């Protein structure tokens, strides 16, 4: 298959958009890569293991502060709006004991995007696309998934 005929996988689109989301809100590129990979892994896991069921409680988004950190037991959790992710002692996002580092993002996301298009172009397209949404949408986990990711998951960057 030629480069022009290939499209990005959903995992890479999720990771890229989540990283761009974090970057727009927090202005930290290295942490954005960690967050993007972390959220893509989480959503892939959730898709495989959780049954779809409606939530009984809605999370508030208007009162949330981007970048809020909370300690839960001995674990540190970072909240981007109402979406929480665990932090390792070294400051990278993690799932269980596995950290998601920028080098992991490069291997799992950038290298695969490079099969389709240069990463710099994909990054710019993601940033430009996310700038179309208001801050409230970017801070809300459900709105981000439904209104930002879902409509483009199979056609990004052609939006």
N, C-alpha and C positions, 0 to 999 in steps of 0.2 A: 504494500500500500504506500502510495506517495505521501509526503508530508501534508500537502494541501488537502488530501482526502481524509486524513485522520482527524479525529476529534478527541478532546480531552475526556478522560474518564470522570464520572461523578465524584469519585473520591478526590481527585485533583482539583476539580472545580470547587468543591466544598472547602478544601484546605486553603486554596487561593483566596476565595471570597472571605473566609473567616480571618485569614491573616490580614487582608486589606482592611477589613472591618476594624480589627484591633489597631492597626496602624493609624487609620483615620481618627480614631477616638483617643488613642494613647500616645501616638508619635514615637513609638519605639519599634524599629524594624526587626531587630533580633528577637525580641519577645513576641512580636507579631508572628514570626515564623513558627515559634514554639506553640503559640496559641492556635494558629491555623491547623497545624498537624494534630494537636491534641483534640480539637473539636471534630476534625474529620474522622479520627479514630473512634471517638465517642459515638458519633452518629452512625458509623458503619456497624459498631458493636450493637447499638440500640436497635437498629433496623433488623439485625439478625436475631436478637434475643428477646426483645420486648414485644408484647402484644399491643396492638393499637387499642387504646381505651381513652375515653374523654377524661380530662382532668377535672376534678371537683373544685379545685381552688385556682383562681387566677392570680398570677403574680403581678404586683404593682410595678409599673415602669416609670411613671412620672416622678416618683420620689427617689429613684435610684441614682447613685453617683457612679460615673464611670471609674473603674479602677479601685473600687472599695475592696479592702482585704479584711478577712475575718479569720479567727482561729476557731477551729472545731476540734475539740480535744487537743491532740498534739499536732494535728494537721492544719496547714494554712490553706485557705481557700481565697481565690481572687474572683471578684464578681465584675463582669462587664455588663452593666445593666442588671438584668435578672438572671443571667447565665453564669453559673459558677464552675470553676475548674480548680483542681488542686495544684498547689505549688510544691516543688521539691525544696530541700534545704538550700540548694544552690540557686534557686530562683526561677528555674525552668518549669513549665507546666508538665504535669505527669498524670499518668493513669496507673494506679497501683504503685509499684516501685519503679516503673519505667518512665524515665524523663523523655520528653520530646524536645530535642535540641535543634538549632538551626541546621546543623549538618544532616540530621535525619530528614528535615524538610527538603533539603537539597536532593537527597537520595530518593525519597518517596514522592516528591512533588515536582521540583524544578527539573530534574532529569527526564521525567515522563512528559512534562509540558514541552520540553525542548524537542521532543519527537514530533510535536505538532506545530510549534511556533517558538520564537525566542522568548525566554522568560520575561525579559524586560518589557516586551510588547504585551504579554499577558498581564503583567503586574499593572501597567498603565491602564489597560482596558478594565481591569477589576476596580482600580481606584476611580476612574471616570464613571463607571457604572454605579458604584456605591454612592458617589456624590449626588446622584439623582434622588436619594432617599433622605428623609429627615432623621434627625438624631434619635427621636423616639423609636423609629422603626429599627435603627441599628442597635439600640439598647435592649430591644425586646426579642428574646429568644424565639418565640413562636412567630412573630411578624417577620423576623429575619429569615427564618426557614421558609415560611409560606409565601411571602411577598418578594423576597430578594433572591433566595437560592432556587426554589422550586421552578419558577418560570424559565430559568436559564440553564438548569443543570444539564440538559442534553444538547444545548446549542451555544454555550459560551465559547468564544467571545462574540459570536454573531448575534448581538442583542440590539 
